[in-house]
Amino acid sequence: MIATKEQTPVREPVPQPPVLLVRNLYKTFGGRTVLAGFELDVAAGELVALLGANGSGKSTALRCVAGLVKPDDGQIEVRRPDGGAGVAMVFQQFHLVRRRSALANVCAGALGRLPLSRSWGVRAFPARLKEEAMACLDRVGLADRAHMPAGRLSGGQQQRVAIARALCQRSPVLLADEPVSALDPAAAEQVMALLRSLAHDDGMAVAAVLHQPDLAERHADRVIGLRGGVITFDTPADRLDGGQVAGLYLPDGALS
Ligand SMILES: Nc1ncnc2c1ncn2[C@@H]1O[C@H](COP(=O)(O)OP(=O)(O)OP(=O)(O)O)[C@@H](O)[C@H]1O
């Protein structure tokens, strides 16, 4: 039987199981608690933004997830379909090798998969890897800049090369630590739209630390607020409460 319009049930999107699961993360530096019970789930196809004042623990949280900082306690799990490990990360300052071509920088994303002895001049990379790196550059709209030294590209382009390098790691999880803080508003929009598209169109699980609540509200699916290492809210972006956001940035003592 062909269903009429009236009979067709309205379907809510089926919730996806998380690809990244972070539970009860604790971290102290020199006796100072920086993370206290931090939790983060990110599903395939989801962009989660992390907001919080300077020093609230946002970078430490992402760096723990990326394996760059060892947490004192907690669980971090990446559920990859292929059973592999590792997450990809991009940073405010891009961390590209400026005199190397965009293509060589992107190929470097695969270094973890290559024999350690391999030098990373672009000619030393296997042809198949260079093809993959070109596809990653194409995905971020920069295939035509492949052979330019990374340092000659604009800030927005450099961040997109860094994202292409992250894609070349083949991780289902992309972490971005203040990816647009060094960019002008137009470039910031472009990078945020790219991160959202990598989640929505390519099915990646993306988590981004941001200092601009408006960008979080417009681009993210979910927004998490962090204050003094503690999560104060975790809400769908379309239900973000201005008062809650403002509370993240009030000085200590102003809340009591
Ligand atoms: N390696 C470290 N050693 C000692 N203290 C650290 C270290 N890394 C971070 N901290 C401290 O932990 C606190 C949280 O830092 P973190 O960088 O995670 O905050 P953040 O929310 O990302 O801030 P910002 O917005 O300024 O980047 C800060 O007080 C910082 O000085």
The ligand as a Gaussian input file, in Angstrom:
#p B3LYP/6-31G(d) Opt

LIG

0 1
 N       51.217000      22.059000      31.116000
 C       50.688000      22.830000      32.074000
 N       51.327000      23.032000      33.236000
 C       50.800000      23.786000      34.221000
 N       49.599000      24.396000      34.112000
 C       48.923000      24.229000      32.981000
 C       49.418000      23.446000      31.891000
 N       48.495000      23.453000      30.886000
 C       47.481000      24.230000      31.327000
 N       47.725000      24.684000      32.561000
 C       46.841000      25.554000      33.359000
 O       45.566000      24.952000      33.376000
 C       44.555000      25.945000      33.327000
 C       43.615000      25.638000      32.171000
 O       44.327000      25.839000      30.965000
 P       43.672000      25.550000      29.542000
 O       44.678000      25.943000      28.525000
 O       43.113000      24.189000      29.503000
 O       42.454000      26.591000      29.566000
 P       41.586000      27.118000      28.371000
 O       40.174000      27.081000      28.850000
 O       41.882000      26.407000      27.109000
 O       42.073000      28.631000      28.290000
 P       42.357000      29.606000      27.039000
 O       41.005000      30.021000      26.573000
 O       43.109000      30.732000      27.646000
 O       43.125000      28.857000      26.027000
 C       45.277000      27.276000      33.206000
 O       45.335000      27.860000      34.475000
 C       46.650000      26.912000      32.720000
 O       47.593000      27.832000      33.167000

